[in-house]
Amino acid sequence: MVEVTHHAEARMQQRGITRSALSSLLDYGATAHDHRGSTIVYFDKKARTRLLLASGRAAYQRLEKQLDTYAVVACDGAVVTVGHRNRRIPRP
């Protein structure tokens, strides 16, 4: 399992993001660089399709309410923070 900072743990608890949702996000999510040395991982349409095909309909439906999440991953691989997307992730 990937390292999760204390800050990210607190945000996961505050925002109702489960470990399984974070794990699925890191396994199947799309990435974008934030141009500050970190990477943003999020579910786009292709990532949602990969998750559905890999895990099946039942597992997908359990995570469906959490598919608007994102995670910021530092260059050392630690998850710095997590949250819910309410706007588009800018891509170059």
C-alpha positions as CSV (number, residue, x, y, z in Angstrom):
1,M,0.0,0.0,0.0
2,V,1.1,3.5,-0.7
3,E,2.2,5.9,2.1
4,V,-0.6,8.3,3.1
5,T,0.4,11.4,5.1
6,H,-1.4,12.4,8.3
7,H,-2.9,15.3,6.5
8,A,-4.4,13.0,3.8
9,E,-5.7,10.7,6.5
10,A,-7.5,13.6,8.2
11,R,-8.9,14.8,4.8
12,M,-10.1,11.2,4.0
13,Q,-12.0,11.0,7.3
14,Q,-13.4,14.5,7.0
15,R,-14.6,14.0,3.4
16,G,-15.8,10.4,3.6
17,I,-13.3,8.9,1.2
18,T,-12.6,5.3,1.9
19,R,-9.3,3.4,1.6
20,S,-10.8,1.2,-1.1
21,A,-11.7,4.3,-3.1
22,L,-8.2,5.7,-2.7
23,S,-6.7,2.4,-3.8
24,S,-8.9,2.2,-6.9
25,L,-8.1,5.8,-7.7
26,L,-4.4,5.2,-7.5
27,D,-4.7,2.0,-9.6
28,Y,-7.0,3.1,-12.3
29,G,-7.0,7.0,-12.2
30,A,-5.8,9.4,-14.8
31,T,-2.9,11.7,-13.9
32,A,-2.0,15.3,-14.5
33,H,1.0,17.3,-13.3
34,D,0.4,20.3,-11.1
35,H,3.6,22.0,-12.1
36,R,4.8,22.2,-8.5
37,G,6.4,18.7,-8.4
38,S,3.3,16.7,-7.6
39,T,0.8,14.7,-9.6
40,I,-3.0,14.9,-9.4
41,V,-4.7,11.5,-9.8
42,Y,-8.4,11.6,-10.7
43,F,-11.2,9.6,-12.4
44,D,-11.9,10.7,-16.0
45,K,-14.2,8.8,-18.4
46,K,-11.5,6.3,-19.5
47,A,-10.4,5.7,-15.9
48,R,-14.0,4.9,-14.9
49,T,-14.3,2.5,-17.8
50,R,-11.0,0.7,-16.8
51,L,-12.3,0.4,-13.2
52,L,-15.7,-1.0,-14.3
53,L,-14.0,-3.6,-16.6
54,A,-11.4,-4.6,-14.0
55,S,-13.7,-4.8,-10.9
56,G,-17.1,-5.6,-12.2
57,R,-20.5,-3.9,-11.9
58,A,-21.1,-4.6,-8.2
59,A,-17.8,-3.2,-7.0
60,Y,-18.1,-0.2,-9.4
61,Q,-21.6,0.6,-8.0
62,R,-20.2,0.5,-4.4
63,L,-17.6,3.1,-5.3
64,E,-19.8,5.2,-7.7
65,K,-20.5,8.0,-5.2
66,Q,-16.8,8.4,-4.6
67,L,-15.7,8.6,-8.2
68,D,-15.5,12.4,-8.1
69,T,-12.4,12.2,-5.8
70,Y,-8.9,13.3,-6.5
71,A,-5.5,12.7,-4.8
72,V,-2.4,14.8,-4.8
73,V,0.7,12.5,-4.9
74,A,4.1,13.9,-4.0
75,C,7.2,13.1,-6.1
76,D,8.2,10.5,-3.4
77,G,4.9,8.6,-4.0
78,A,3.2,9.7,-0.7
79,V,-0.4,10.8,-0.9
80,V,-0.4,14.4,0.3
81,T,-4.1,15.2,0.3
82,V,-7.4,14.0,-1.2
83,G,-10.7,15.7,-2.0
84,H,-13.8,15.9,-4.1
85,R,-13.6,17.5,-7.5
86,N,-16.1,20.2,-8.1
87,R,-14.4,21.6,-11.2
88,R,-12.4,20.4,-14.1
89,I,-8.7,19.3,-13.7
90,P,-6.7,21.6,-16.1
91,R,-4.6,19.7,-18.6
92,P,-1.9,21.1,-20.9
